[in-house]
């Protein structure tokens, strides 16, 4: 029993200097009053360069007569013919030859017991959506398996990113200001600013899913109508902590 009492006394005595020191470090220093808010912004930017990803593949003529079954397919359209037709459509739409490049060549198996079908992936560079829409309205797009907008670019994108961040910071300040005014206080200095990861990444847009769904008409013409445009969307968030100043007079 005596041993336990001695140990307890020693424990209290050992803890007391640390507690006293902790108290002395903060004694007389008022806590920092602050408000922490998040501001956000969104910008839409017109692209001045559009990267298209176009995949073409061999197909069977019988796929489009709406009567034949896969086991009855006999007339395969070779990749060379599709390639010539699509390239001509691109040039006619205003695409320069040097802006057309091959990314990949491969083959796929359409149906059990049938030949492999060759395919080819193109990257096409255009500079406005008027050209994109002219391509989509080409007379015969049979063999185009997919048509994606893979990337959007703007030569002044750095300036737009800067503008988006400034707008997000301004939005945070305005939010903090009206909240404090409603509470009868005023905004003080900035204590810190945290910029989360940017969320301005562009996701590919699928225009034509397959030549069997979008291009299954008897003439093989695109069923897309109207003007199709896509903008670069930039989203920004800023987390800001402001000191709370004195009460408003």
SVG drawing of the C-alpha trace seen along z (x, -y; Angstrom):
<svg xmlns="http://www.w3.org/2000/svg" viewBox="-35 -52 44 73">
<polyline fill="none" stroke="black" stroke-width="0.4" points="0.0,0.0 2.8,-2.4 4.5,-1.5 1.4,-2.5 1.0,-5.8 4.7,-6.7 4.3,-5.8 1.1,-8.0 2.9,-10.9 5.8,-10.6 3.5,-10.4 1.7,-13.6 4.9,-15.4 6.4,-14.3 3.3,-15.5 3.0,-18.8 6.0,-20.6 4.7,-19.7 1.3,-20.9 2.7,-24.1 4.9,-24.7 2.0,-24.1 -0.1,-26.6 2.6,-29.2 3.1,-29.0 -0.5,-29.9 -1.3,-32.0 -2.3,-35.5 -2.4,-34.8 -6.0,-35.0 -7.1,-32.3 -7.1,-33.2 -10.7,-33.6 -11.1,-32.6 -13.6,-31.6 -12.7,-29.0 -14.6,-28.9 -14.3,-27.4 -14.8,-29.4 -15.3,-27.9 -15.3,-28.9 -16.1,-27.5 -15.0,-28.7 -16.0,-27.5 -13.3,-28.0 -13.7,-27.6 -11.0,-25.3 -8.8,-26.4 -7.5,-22.9 -9.5,-19.7 -8.0,-16.2 -10.3,-13.5 -9.8,-9.8 -11.5,-7.8 -11.5,-4.1 -12.4,-2.3 -13.0,1.4 -13.9,3.8 -17.5,4.9 -19.9,7.1 -22.3,5.6 -25.0,7.9 -24.9,6.2 -26.9,3.3 -29.6,5.1 -31.5,5.8 -32.4,9.3 -29.3,11.4 -28.1,13.3 -24.4,13.3 -23.9,16.8 -25.1,15.5 -22.5,12.7 -20.4,13.2 -19.3,9.8 -16.6,8.3 -15.6,4.7 -11.8,4.4 -10.1,1.9 -8.4,0.2 -11.7,-0.8 -13.0,-2.1 -9.7,-4.0 -9.9,-5.6 -13.5,-6.7 -13.0,-8.1 -9.8,-9.9 -11.6,-11.5 -14.4,-12.6 -11.9,-14.2 -10.2,-16.1 -13.5,-17.2 -14.5,-18.5 -11.4,-20.7 -8.9,-18.6 -5.3,-18.9 -3.5,-15.7 -0.7,-16.5 -3.2,-16.6 -4.3,-12.9 -2.1,-10.2 -2.4,-6.5 -2.2,-5.6 -2.8,-1.8 -3.6,1.1 -5.2,4.3 -7.8,7.0 -10.9,8.3 -13.2,11.3 -16.7,10.3 -18.6,13.7 -17.8,17.3 -16.6,19.0 -16.1,15.7 -12.9,14.0 -11.0,11.6 -11.8,8.0 -9.0,5.5 -9.2,2.1 -7.2,-1.1 -7.1,-4.0 -6.6,-7.5 -5.8,-10.8 -7.2,-13.8 -6.4,-17.4 -8.9,-20.1 -9.3,-23.7 -13.0,-24.4 -16.3,-22.5 -17.5,-23.6 -15.0,-21.1 -16.1,-18.4 -19.7,-18.8 -18.8,-18.7 -17.1,-15.3 -20.1,-14.0 -22.4,-15.0 -20.3,-13.1 -22.4,-11.0 -21.1,-7.5 -19.5,-6.8 -19.9,-3.0 -16.9,-1.3 -16.4,-4.1 -16.6,-2.1 -16.1,-5.1 -15.6,-8.8 -14.3,-10.5 -13.1,-14.0 -10.0,-12.9 -8.6,-16.2 -9.4,-19.9 -6.7,-22.6 -6.5,-26.4 -3.2,-28.2 -4.2,-30.6 -5.2,-27.9 -2.6,-29.0 -4.2,-32.5 -7.7,-30.9 -6.5,-28.7 -5.0,-31.7 -8.3,-33.6 -10.3,-30.6 -8.1,-30.5 -8.5,-34.2 -12.3,-34.0 -12.4,-31.1 -10.3,-33.1 -12.5,-36.1 -15.6,-34.0 -14.1,-32.7 -13.5,-36.2 -17.0,-37.4 -18.5,-34.4 -16.5,-35.0 -17.3,-38.7 -21.0,-38.4 -21.1,-35.7 -19.1,-37.8 -21.2,-40.9 -24.3,-38.9 -22.7,-38.1 -21.7,-41.7 -18.0,-41.1 -15.6,-42.1 -13.0,-40.2 -9.4,-40.2 -6.2,-39.0 -5.7,-35.8 -4.3,-33.0 -3.8,-30.5 -4.9,-29.5 -5.1,-25.9 -5.5,-25.1 -6.9,-21.5 -5.9,-19.5 -7.1,-21.0 -10.2,-19.5 -9.9,-20.7 -9.2,-17.5 -11.0,-16.8 -12.9,-13.5 -13.1,-12.1 -16.5,-12.6 -18.0,-9.7 -19.8,-10.9 -20.4,-7.7 -20.6,-4.5 -20.6,-2.0 -21.5,-1.8 -24.3,0.6 -26.1,-1.8 -25.6,-5.4 -24.9,-4.5 -27.3,-1.7 -29.4,-3.4 -29.7,-2.0 -27.5,-4.8 -25.0,-4.7 -25.5,-8.4 -24.9,-10.0 -28.1,-10.5 -26.6,-13.4 -28.3,-16.8 -27.6,-20.3 -24.3,-21.9 -22.3,-19.8 -19.9,-21.7 -17.9,-20.9 -16.1,-23.5 -13.2,-23.1 -14.6,-23.3 -12.3,-24.4 -13.3,-24.0 -11.4,-25.4 -11.8,-25.5 -9.9,-27.5 -10.0,-26.8 -9.2,-30.0 -9.0,-30.8 -9.5,-34.4 -8.9,-36.0 -12.0,-37.5 -11.4,-41.1 -13.2,-43.2 -16.9,-43.8 -18.4,-46.3 -19.0,-49.7"/>
</svg>
